[in-house]
Amino acid sequence: QSGTYAASSDQSQPDDFSSSLNMQNRNGDVYVVMIRFLSNLCNARSYSIDNCIIGLSLVNIALEAAGSHLCMYPKVVKVLQSDLCKHLLQLSTSDDYTLLSLTLRVIFNLFNSIKDHLKVNAERSISIP
């Protein structure tokens, strides 16, 4: 029968995939890989401004979507505390207004999402020598 879609008789595949993904992600390993990749995209020393803008936009979406649930995964928090904060501090000195605007937005959402884990980082970055 041309033009008609025949549904697959194997309906267990999505459930198996979903449960497999949940089993693999108990420690947040999938989230760690994703956040580390997005954080590395924000490295202005390794990537162009356009890549940093894309990276910041995607990090911002991840922070808005996951919110305070990120605190459930200590490995993710560690990546956000170290790698992402370092890149954000570098980007905060940019002359590009789009890049600076996105950087400030990510910083706001980062503090909004995992504020209890960033107190030391905030004190370090705001302190006056």
N, CA, C and O atoms as a GROMACS GRO file, in nm:
protein
  516
    1GLN      N    1   0.084  -0.117   0.000
    1GLN     CA    2   0.000   0.000   0.000
    1GLN      C    3   0.088   0.123   0.000
    1GLN      O    4   0.147   0.159   0.102
    2SER      N    5   0.096   0.185  -0.110
    2SER     CA    6   0.182   0.300  -0.128
    2SER      C    7   0.124   0.422  -0.055
    2SER      O    8   0.003   0.446  -0.059
    3GLY      N    9   0.212   0.497   0.010
    3GLY     CA   10   0.170   0.621   0.074
    3GLY      C   11   0.119   0.605   0.216
    3GLY      O   12   0.086   0.705   0.279
    4THR      N   13   0.112   0.485   0.267
    4THR     CA   14   0.066   0.469   0.406
    4THR      C   15   0.184   0.430   0.492
    4THR      O   16   0.280   0.368   0.446
    5TYR      N   17   0.175   0.467   0.617
    5TYR     CA   18   0.282   0.439   0.712
    5TYR      C   19   0.242   0.320   0.796
    5TYR      O   20   0.135   0.320   0.857
    6ALA      N   21   0.327   0.222   0.800
    6ALA     CA   22   0.301   0.104   0.882
    6ALA      C   23   0.381   0.117   1.010
    6ALA      O   24   0.504   0.127   1.008
    7ALA      N   25   0.311   0.117   1.122
    7ALA     CA   26   0.378   0.130   1.252
    7ALA      C   27   0.455   0.003   1.283
    7ALA      O   28   0.413  -0.107   1.248
    8SER      N   29   0.565   0.020   1.348
    8SER     CA   30   0.646  -0.094   1.386
    8SER      C   31   0.574  -0.175   1.492
    8SER      O   32   0.509  -0.120   1.581
    9SER      N   33   0.587  -0.305   1.483
    9SER     CA   34   0.521  -0.391   1.580
    9SER      C   35   0.599  -0.397   1.711
    9SER      O   36   0.546  -0.443   1.812
   10ASP      N   37   0.723  -0.352   1.711
   10ASP     CA   38   0.804  -0.355   1.831
   10ASP      C   39   0.788  -0.224   1.906
   10ASP      O   40   0.858  -0.127   1.877
   11GLN      N   41   0.697  -0.219   2.003
   11GLN     CA   42   0.670  -0.098   2.079
   11GLN      C   43   0.758  -0.087   2.203
   11GLN      O   44   0.754   0.014   2.272
   12SER      N   45   0.839  -0.189   2.231
   12SER     CA   46   0.920  -0.187   2.353
   12SER      C   47   1.050  -0.109   2.335
   12SER      O   48   1.118  -0.080   2.434
   13GLN      N   49   1.087  -0.076   2.214
   13GLN     CA   50   1.215  -0.011   2.190
   13GLN      C   51   1.229   0.123   2.262
   13GLN      O   52   1.332   0.143   2.327
   14PRO      N   53   1.132   0.216   2.256
   14PRO     CA   54   1.152   0.342   2.327
   14PRO      C   55   1.167   0.323   2.478
   14PRO      O   56   1.248   0.391   2.540
   15ASP      N   57   1.090   0.232   2.537
   15ASP     CA   58   1.100   0.209   2.681
   15ASP      C   59   1.236   0.151   2.716
   15ASP      O   60   1.296   0.189   2.816
   16ASP      N   61   1.285   0.057   2.635
   16ASP     CA   62   1.415  -0.001   2.661
   16ASP      C   63   1.525   0.103   2.650
   16ASP      O   64   1.617   0.107   2.732
   17PHE      N   65   1.515   0.188   2.549
   17PHE     CA   66   1.614   0.293   2.532
   17PHE      C   67   1.611   0.390   2.648
   17PHE      O   68   1.715   0.428   2.702
   18SER      N   69   1.492   0.430   2.688
   18SER     CA   70   1.476   0.524   2.797
   18SER      C   71   1.530   0.467   2.928
   18SER      O   72   1.601   0.536   3.001
   19SER      N   73   1.498   0.343   2.958
   19SER     CA   74   1.547   0.284   3.082
   19SER      C   75   1.699   0.263   3.075
   19SER      O   76   1.768   0.276   3.176
   20SER      N   77   1.751   0.232   2.957
   20SER     CA   78   1.895   0.217   2.940
   20SER      C   79   1.965   0.349   2.964
   20SER      O   80   2.069   0.354   3.030
   21LEU      N   81   1.908   0.458   2.912
   21LEU     CA   82   1.967   0.590   2.931
   21LEU      C   83   1.964   0.628   3.078
   21LEU      O   84   2.060   0.684   3.130
   22ASN      N   85   1.854   0.599   3.147
   22ASN     CA   86   1.844   0.630   3.289
   22ASN      C   87   1.945   0.550   3.370
   22ASN      O   88   2.002   0.602   3.467
   23MET      N   89   1.968   0.426   3.333
   23MET     CA   90   2.066   0.344   3.404
   23MET      C   91   2.206   0.401   3.386
   23MET      O   92   2.286   0.402   3.481
   24GLN      N   93   2.237   0.448   3.267
   24GLN     CA   94   2.370   0.501   3.240
   24GLN      C   95   2.390   0.637   3.303
   24GLN      O   96   2.504   0.679   3.325
   25ASN      N   97   2.281   0.708   3.334
   25ASN     CA   98   2.292   0.845   3.378
   25ASN      C   99   2.268   0.861   3.528
   25ASN      O  100   2.238   0.972   3.574
   26ARG      N  101   2.279   0.756   3.604
   26ARG     CA  102   2.256   0.768   3.749
   26ARG      C  103   2.352   0.865   3.815
   26ARG      O  104   2.313   0.936   3.908
   27ASN      N  105   2.474   0.871   3.770
   27ASN     CA  106   2.573   0.963   3.826
   27ASN      C  107   2.577   1.095   3.749
   27ASN      O  108   2.659   1.181   3.781
   28GLY      N  109   2.493   1.111   3.650
   28GLY     CA  110   2.493   1.233   3.571
   28GLY      C  111   2.601   1.236   3.466
   28GLY      O  112   2.638   1.344   3.419
   29ASP      N  113   2.654   1.118   3.428
   29ASP     CA  114   2.766   1.115   3.334
   29ASP      C  115   2.730   1.177   3.199
   29ASP      O  116   2.813   1.243   3.137
   30VAL      N  117   2.608   1.156   3.154
   30VAL     CA  118   2.566   1.215   3.026
   30VAL      C  119   2.562   1.367   3.038
   30VAL      O  120   2.603   1.439   2.947
   31TYR      N  121   2.511   1.415   3.152
   31TYR     CA  122   2.506   1.559   3.174
   31TYR      C  123   2.646   1.619   3.185
   31TYR      O  124   2.670   1.730   3.138
   32VAL      N  125   2.736   1.547   3.248
   32VAL     CA  126   2.874   1.595   3.263
   32VAL      C  127   2.939   1.613   3.126
   32VAL      O  128   3.002   1.715   3.099
   33VAL      N  129   2.922   1.515   3.039
   33VAL     CA  130   2.980   1.523   2.905
   33VAL      C  131   2.919   1.639   2.828
   33VAL      O  132   2.990   1.714   2.761
   34MET      N  133   2.787   1.656   2.839
   34MET     CA  134   2.719   1.764   2.768
   34MET      C  135   2.764   1.901   2.820
   34MET      O  136   2.798   1.989   2.741
   35ILE      N  137   2.764   1.919   2.952
   35ILE     CA  138   2.800   2.048   3.009
   35ILE      C  139   2.948   2.079   2.983
   35ILE      O  140   2.983   2.194   2.958
   36ARG      N  141   3.034   1.978   2.990
   36ARG     CA  142   3.176   2.000   2.962
   36ARG      C  143   3.195   2.045   2.817
   36ARG      O  144   3.273   2.137   2.790
   37PHE      N  145   3.124   1.980   2.724
   37PHE     CA  146   3.134   2.018   2.582
   37PHE      C  147   3.087   2.162   2.563
   37PHE      O  148   3.154   2.241   2.496
   38LEU      N  149   2.972   2.195   2.620
   38LEU     CA  150   2.918   2.331   2.606
   38LEU      C  151   3.009   2.434   2.672
   38LEU      O  152   3.028   2.544   2.620
   39SER      N  153   3.065   2.398   2.786
   39SER     CA  154   3.157   2.487   2.855
   39SER      C  155   3.282   2.512   2.771
   39SER      O  156   3.330   2.625   2.762
   40ASN      N  157   3.334   2.407   2.709
   40ASN     CA  158   3.453   2.423   2.625
   40ASN      C  159   3.426   2.508   2.502
   40ASN      O  160   3.517   2.573   2.451
   41LEU      N  161   3.302   2.507   2.454
   41LEU     CA  162   3.267   2.595   2.342
   41LEU      C  163   3.278   2.742   2.381
   41LEU      O  164   3.295   2.829   2.294
   42CYS      N  165   3.270   2.771   2.509
   42CYS     CA  166   3.278   2.909   2.558
   42CYS      C  167   3.421   2.956   2.580
   42CYS      O  168   3.443   3.066   2.631
   43ASN      N  169   3.517   2.874   2.544
   43ASN     CA  170   3.657   2.909   2.562
   43ASN      C  171   3.702   3.000   2.448
   43ASN      O  172   3.721   2.953   2.335
   44ALA      N  173   3.718   3.126   2.476
   44ALA     CA  174   3.752   3.224   2.373
   44ALA      C  175   3.894   3.205   2.320
   44ALA      O  176   3.926   3.252   2.210
   45ARG      N  177   3.979   3.136   2.395
   45ARG     CA  178   4.115   3.112   2.350
   45ARG      C  179   4.124   3.000   2.248
   45ARG      O  180   4.219   2.993   2.170
   46SER      N  181   4.022   2.913   2.246
   46SER     CA  182   4.023   2.798   2.155
   46SER      C  183   3.926   2.812   2.039
   46SER      O  184   3.943   2.748   1.935
   47TYR      N  185   3.823   2.895   2.056
   47TYR     CA  186   3.717   2.903   1.955
   47TYR      C  187   3.694   3.048   1.915
   47TYR      O  188   3.732   3.141   1.985
   48SER      N  189   3.629   3.063   1.800
   48SER     CA  190   3.596   3.197   1.751
   48SER      C  191   3.483   3.258   1.833
   48SER      O  192   3.418   3.190   1.912
   49ILE      N  193   3.460   3.386   1.812
   49ILE     CA  194   3.352   3.455   1.882
   49ILE      C  195   3.218   3.393   1.848
   49ILE      O  196   3.132   3.379   1.935
   50ASP      N  197   3.199   3.354   1.723
   50ASP     CA  198   3.072   3.293   1.682
   50ASP      C  199   3.048   3.162   1.756
   50ASP      O  200   2.936   3.135   1.799
   51ASN      N  201   3.152   3.082   1.771
   51ASN     CA  202   3.138   2.956   1.846
   51ASN      C  203   3.109   2.983   1.993
   51ASN      O  204   3.030   2.912   2.055
   52CYS      N  205   3.172   3.085   2.048
   52CYS     CA  206   3.146   3.120   2.188
   52CYS      C  207   3.002   3.166   2.206
   52CYS      O  208   2.938   3.134   2.307
   53ILE      N  209   2.951   3.240   2.110
   53ILE     CA  210   2.811   3.286   2.118
   53ILE      C  211   2.717   3.167   2.115
   53ILE      O  212   2.621   3.161   2.192
   54ILE      N  213   2.743   3.072   2.026
   54ILE     CA  214   2.660   2.951   2.021
   54ILE      C  215   2.672   2.874   2.152
   54ILE      O  216   2.572   2.828   2.207
   55GLY      N  217   2.794   2.858   2.201
   55GLY     CA  218   2.816   2.787   2.327
   55GLY      C  219   2.744   2.854   2.443
   55GLY      O  220   2.679   2.786   2.523
   56LEU      N  221   2.754   2.986   2.453
   56LEU     CA  222   2.686   3.058   2.561
   56LEU      C  223   2.534   3.044   2.550
   56LEU      O  224   2.466   3.028   2.651
   57SER      N  225   2.483   3.050   2.429
   57SER     CA  226   2.338   3.034   2.409
   57SER      C  227   2.292   2.897   2.455
   57SER      O  228   2.188   2.884   2.520
   58LEU      N  229   2.368   2.794   2.420
   58LEU     CA  230   2.331   2.658   2.459
   58LEU      C  231   2.347   2.634   2.609
   58LEU      O  232   2.266   2.565   2.670
   59VAL      N  233   2.452   2.690   2.668
   59VAL     CA  234   2.468   2.680   2.813
   59VAL      C  235   2.351   2.750   2.883
   59VAL      O  236   2.297   2.699   2.981
   60ASN      N  237   2.313   2.864   2.831
   60ASN     CA  238   2.202   2.939   2.889
   60ASN      C  239   2.073   2.857   2.884
   60ASN      O  240   1.997   2.854   2.981
   61ILE      N  241   2.048   2.792   2.772
   61ILE     CA  242   1.929   2.707   2.758
   61ILE      C  243   1.934   2.591   2.857
   61ILE      O  244   1.834   2.558   2.920
   62ALA      N  245   2.052   2.530   2.871
   62ALA     CA  246   2.067   2.419   2.965
   62ALA      C  247   2.042   2.465   3.109
   62ALA      O  248   1.977   2.395   3.186
   63LEU      N  249   2.094   2.581   3.144
   63LEU     CA  250   2.075   2.633   3.280
   63LEU      C  251   1.929   2.669   3.305
   63LEU      O  252   1.876   2.642   3.413
   64GLU      N  253   1.864   2.728   3.206
   64GLU     CA  254   1.723   2.763   3.223
   64GLU      C  255   1.635   2.639   3.232
   64GLU      O  256   1.539   2.635   3.309
   65ALA      N  257   1.668   2.538   3.153
   65ALA     CA  258   1.586   2.416   3.150
   65ALA      C  259   1.608   2.330   3.274
   65ALA      O  260   1.512   2.278   3.331
   66ALA      N  261   1.731   2.314   3.315
   66ALA     CA  262   1.761   2.224   3.427
   66ALA      C  263   1.747   2.294   3.562
   66ALA      O  264   1.706   2.233   3.660
   67GLY      N  265   1.782   2.421   3.565
   67GLY     CA  266   1.768   2.498   3.688
   67GLY      C  267   1.842   2.438   3.806
   67GLY      O  268   1.956   2.394   3.794
   68SER      N  269   1.775   2.435   3.919
   68SER     CA  270   1.837   2.388   4.042
   68SER      C  271   1.856   2.237   4.046
   68SER      O  272   1.920   2.185   4.137
   69HIS      N  273   1.801   2.165   3.948
   69HIS     CA  274   1.820   2.020   3.942
   69HIS      C  275   1.965   1.982   3.913
   69HIS      O  276   2.006   1.868   3.936
   70LEU      N  277   2.042   2.076   3.863
   70LEU     CA  278   2.184   2.049   3.836
   70LEU      C  279   2.260   2.018   3.965
   70LEU      O  280   2.362   1.950   3.962
   71CYS      N  281   2.212   2.068   4.077
   71CYS     CA  282   2.278   2.044   4.206
   71CYS      C  283   2.275   1.897   4.245
   71CYS      O  284   2.352   1.855   4.332
   72MET      N  285   2.189   1.820   4.183
   72MET     CA  286   2.178   1.677   4.215
   72MET      C  287   2.299   1.599   4.164
   72MET      O  288   2.320   1.485   4.204
   73TYR      N  289   2.379   1.660   4.077
   73TYR     CA  290   2.492   1.592   4.015
   73TYR      C  291   2.621   1.666   4.049
   73TYR      O  292   2.655   1.765   3.983
   74PRO      N  293   2.693   1.620   4.150
   74PRO     CA  294   2.816   1.690   4.192
   74PRO      C  295   2.920   1.705   4.081
   74PRO      O  296   2.993   1.804   4.078
   75LYS      N  297   2.928   1.608   3.990
   75LYS     CA  298   3.026   1.618   3.881
   75LYS      C  299   2.990   1.732   3.787
   75LYS      O  300   3.080   1.800   3.736
   76VAL      N  301   2.861   1.754   3.764
   76VAL     CA  302   2.817   1.865   3.679
   76VAL      C  303   2.848   1.997   3.748
   76VAL      O  304   2.896   2.091   3.685
   77VAL      N  305   2.821   2.005   3.877
   77VAL     CA  306   2.848   2.127   3.953
   77VAL      C  307   2.997   2.159   3.947
   77VAL      O  308   3.035   2.276   3.934
   78LYS      N  309   3.080   2.058   3.957
   78LYS     CA  310   3.226   2.079   3.952
   78LYS      C  311   3.268   2.138   3.817
   78LYS      O  312   3.352   2.228   3.812
   79VAL      N  313   3.211   2.088   3.707
   79VAL     CA  314   3.242   2.143   3.574
   79VAL      C  315   3.196   2.288   3.565
   79VAL      O  316   3.267   2.373   3.513
   80LEU      N  317   3.077   2.315   3.617
   80LEU     CA  318   3.026   2.452   3.613
   80LEU      C  319   3.112   2.544   3.699
   80LEU      O  320   3.139   2.658   3.660
   81GLN      N  321   3.154   2.496   3.815
   81GLN     CA  322   3.237   2.578   3.904
   81GLN      C  323   3.374   2.608   3.847
   81GLN      O  324   3.425   2.720   3.860
   82SER      N  325   3.434   2.510   3.784
   82SER     CA  326   3.572   2.530   3.739
   82SER      C  327   3.579   2.579   3.595
   82SER      O  328   3.615   2.694   3.570
   83ASP      N  329   3.545   2.494   3.501
   83ASP     CA  330   3.563   2.526   3.360
   83ASP      C  331   3.476   2.644   3.315
   83ASP      O  332   3.526   2.741   3.259
   84LEU      N  333   3.347   2.633   3.340
   84LEU     CA  334   3.258   2.737   3.289
   84LEU      C  335   3.286   2.872   3.354
   84LEU      O  336   3.289   2.973   3.285
   85CYS      N  337   3.306   2.875   3.485
   85CYS     CA  338   3.333   3.002   3.552
   85CYS      C  339   3.461   3.067   3.499
   85CYS      O  340   3.468   3.189   3.481
   86LYS      N  341   3.563   2.985   3.474
   86LYS     CA  342   3.688   3.038   3.419
   86LYS      C  343   3.664   3.102   3.282
   86LYS      O  344   3.713   3.212   3.255
   87HIS      N  345   3.588   3.034   3.197
   87HIS     CA  346   3.561   3.088   3.063
   87HIS      C  347   3.472   3.212   3.070
   87HIS      O  348   3.489   3.306   2.992
   88LEU      N  349   3.378   3.212   3.164
   88LEU     CA  350   3.290   3.329   3.177
   88LEU      C  351   3.369   3.452   3.224
   88LEU      O  352   3.343   3.563   3.178
   89LEU      N  353   3.463   3.431   3.313
   89LEU     CA  354   3.545   3.545   3.357
   89LEU      C  355   3.629   3.600   3.242
   89LEU      O  356   3.647   3.721   3.231
   90GLN      N  357   3.680   3.512   3.156
   90GLN     CA  358   3.756   3.557   3.038
   90GLN      C  359   3.665   3.634   2.942
   90GLN      O  360   3.704   3.737   2.888
   91LEU      N  361   3.544   3.581   2.921
   91LEU     CA  362   3.452   3.644   2.826
   91LEU      C  363   3.394   3.775   2.879
   91LEU      O  364   3.350   3.859   2.801
   92SER      N  365   3.395   3.793   3.010
   92SER     CA  366   3.337   3.915   3.067
   92SER      C  367   3.420   4.039   3.037
   92SER      O  368   3.375   4.151   3.063
   93THR      N  369   3.539   4.023   2.983
   93THR     CA  370   3.622   4.137   2.945
   93THR      C  371   3.614   4.167   2.796
   93THR      O  372   3.691   4.248   2.744
   94SER      N  373   3.521   4.102   2.728
   94SER     CA  374   3.509   4.118   2.582
   94SER      C  375   3.456   4.256   2.544
   94SER      O  376   3.380   4.318   2.618
   95ASP      N  377   3.498   4.302   2.428
   95ASP     CA  378   3.447   4.428   2.373
   95ASP      C  379   3.324   4.406   2.287
   95ASP      O  380   3.255   4.502   2.252
   96ASP      N  381   3.294   4.283   2.252
   96ASP     CA  382   3.178   4.249   2.170
   96ASP      C  383   3.053   4.251   2.259
   96ASP      O  384   3.044   4.174   2.355
   97TYR      N  385   2.958   4.340   2.226
   97TYR     CA  386   2.840   4.357   2.311
   97TYR      C  387   2.750   4.234   2.314
   97TYR      O  388   2.690   4.204   2.417
   98THR      N  389   2.740   4.163   2.205
   98THR     CA  390   2.659   4.041   2.202
   98THR      C  391   2.719   3.936   2.294
   98THR      O  392   2.649   3.872   2.372
   99LEU      N  393   2.849   3.920   2.284
   99LEU     CA  394   2.920   3.823   2.367
   99LEU      C  395   2.910   3.862   2.515
   99LEU      O  396   2.888   3.776   2.601
  100LEU      N  397   2.927   3.988   2.544
  100LEU     CA  398   2.919   4.036   2.682
  100LEU      C  399   2.778   4.018   2.738
  100LEU      O  400   2.762   3.978   2.853
  101SER      N  401   2.679   4.048   2.658
  101SER     CA  402   2.540   4.033   2.702
  101SER      C  403   2.506   3.888   2.733
  101SER      O  404   2.446   3.858   2.836
  102LEU      N  405   2.546   3.798   2.644
  102LEU     CA  406   2.521   3.655   2.668
  102LEU      C  407   2.599   3.604   2.789
  102LEU      O  408   2.549   3.522   2.865
  103THR      N  409   2.721   3.653   2.807
  103THR     CA  410   2.803   3.613   2.921
  103THR      C  411   2.734   3.653   3.051
  103THR      O  412   2.725   3.573   3.144
  104LEU      N  413   2.686   3.776   3.058
  104LEU     CA  414   2.618   3.822   3.178
  104LEU      C  415   2.489   3.746   3.204
  104LEU      O  416   2.453   3.718   3.318
  105ARG      N  417   2.419   3.712   3.097
  105ARG     CA  418   2.296   3.634   3.111
  105ARG      C  419   2.327   3.494   3.165
  105ARG      O  420   2.254   3.444   3.251
  106VAL      N  421   2.433   3.432   3.116
  106VAL     CA  422   2.472   3.299   3.164
  106VAL      C  423   2.516   3.308   3.310
  106VAL      O  424   2.482   3.220   3.390
  107ILE      N  425   2.591   3.412   3.345
  107ILE     CA  426   2.634   3.429   3.484
  107ILE      C  427   2.512   3.441   3.575
  107ILE      O  428   2.507   3.380   3.682
  108PHE      N  429   2.415   3.520   3.534
  108PHE     CA  430   2.292   3.534   3.613
  108PHE      C  431   2.222   3.400   3.630
  108PHE      O  432   2.184   3.363   3.742
  109ASN      N  433   2.204   3.327   3.521
  109ASN     CA  434   2.135   3.198   3.529
  109ASN      C  435   2.217   3.094   3.605
  109ASN      O  436   2.161   3.007   3.671
  110LEU      N  437   2.348   3.104   3.597
  110LEU     CA  438   2.434   3.013   3.672
  110LEU      C  439   2.417   3.035   3.822
  110LEU      O  440   2.400   2.939   3.898
  111PHE      N  441   2.420   3.161   3.865
  111PHE     CA  442   2.399   3.190   4.006
  111PHE      C  443   2.257   3.156   4.048
  111PHE      O  444   2.234   3.114   4.162
  112ASN      N  445   2.163   3.173   3.960
  112ASN     CA  446   2.025   3.138   3.990
  112ASN      C  447   2.008   2.987   4.007
  112ASN      O  448   1.930   2.943   4.090
  113SER      N  449   2.082   2.909   3.930
  113SER     CA  450   2.067   2.764   3.929
  113SER      C  451   2.141   2.696   4.043
  113SER      O  452   2.085   2.611   4.113
  114ILE      N  453   2.267   2.733   4.063
  114ILE     CA  454   2.348   2.662   4.164
  114ILE      C  455   2.415   2.762   4.259
  114ILE      O  456   2.534   2.750   4.289
  115LYS      N  457   2.337   2.859   4.305
  115LYS     CA  458   2.392   2.967   4.387
  115LYS      C  459   2.461   2.918   4.514
  115LYS      O  460   2.560   2.978   4.557
  116ASP      N  461   2.411   2.811   4.575
  116ASP     CA  462   2.473   2.761   4.698
  116ASP      C  463   2.613   2.704   4.676
  116ASP      O  464   2.692   2.695   4.769
  117HIS      N  465   2.643   2.667   4.553
  117HIS     CA  466   2.772   2.606   4.522
  117HIS      C  467   2.872   2.706   4.463
  117HIS      O  468   2.986   2.669   4.434
  118LEU      N  469   2.830   2.831   4.446
  118LEU     CA  470   2.918   2.928   4.380
  118LEU      C  471   2.960   3.044   4.469
  118LEU      O  472   3.013   3.143   4.419
  119LYS      N  473   2.937   3.035   4.597
  119LYS     CA  474   2.969   3.147   4.685
  119LYS      C  475   3.118   3.182   4.682
  119LYS      O  476   3.154   3.299   4.676
  120VAL      N  477   3.203   3.082   4.687
  120VAL     CA  478   3.348   3.106   4.685
  120VAL      C  479   3.388   3.167   4.552
  120VAL      O  480   3.469   3.260   4.548
  121ASN      N  481   3.332   3.116   4.442
  121ASN     CA  482   3.365   3.169   4.310
  121ASN      C  483   3.321   3.315   4.298
  121ASN      O  484   3.391   3.397   4.239
  122ALA      N  485   3.206   3.347   4.355
  122ALA     CA  486   3.156   3.485   4.348
  122ALA      C  487   3.247   3.577   4.428
  122ALA      O  488   3.278   3.688   4.383
  123GLU      N  489   3.288   3.533   4.546
  123GLU     CA  490   3.377   3.615   4.627
  123GLU      C  491   3.511   3.638   4.559
  123GLU      O  492   3.569   3.747   4.566
  124ARG      N  493   3.560   3.534   4.491
  124ARG     CA  494   3.689   3.545   4.422
  124ARG      C  495   3.680   3.643   4.305
  124ARG      O  496   3.771   3.723   4.284
  125SER      N  497   3.571   3.636   4.230
  125SER     CA  498   3.561   3.718   4.110
  125SER      C  499   3.522   3.862   4.141
  125SER      O  500   3.551   3.952   4.061
  126ILE      N  501   3.458   3.885   4.254
  126ILE     CA  502   3.414   4.021   4.287
  126ILE      C  503   3.514   4.094   4.376
  126ILE      O  504   3.512   4.217   4.384
  127SER      N  505   3.602   4.020   4.442
  127SER     CA  506   3.694   4.082   4.536
  127SER      C  507   3.786   4.182   4.466
  127SER      O  508   3.828   4.161   4.352
  128ILE      N  509   3.815   4.289   4.536
  128ILE     CA  510   3.900   4.393   4.481
  128ILE      C  511   4.039   4.376   4.540
  128ILE      O  512   4.055   4.369   4.662
  129PRO      N  513   4.142   4.368   4.454
  129PRO     CA  514   4.279   4.348   4.504
  129PRO      C  515   4.332   4.467   4.581
  129PRO      O  516   4.445   4.464   4.629
   0.00000   0.00000   0.00000
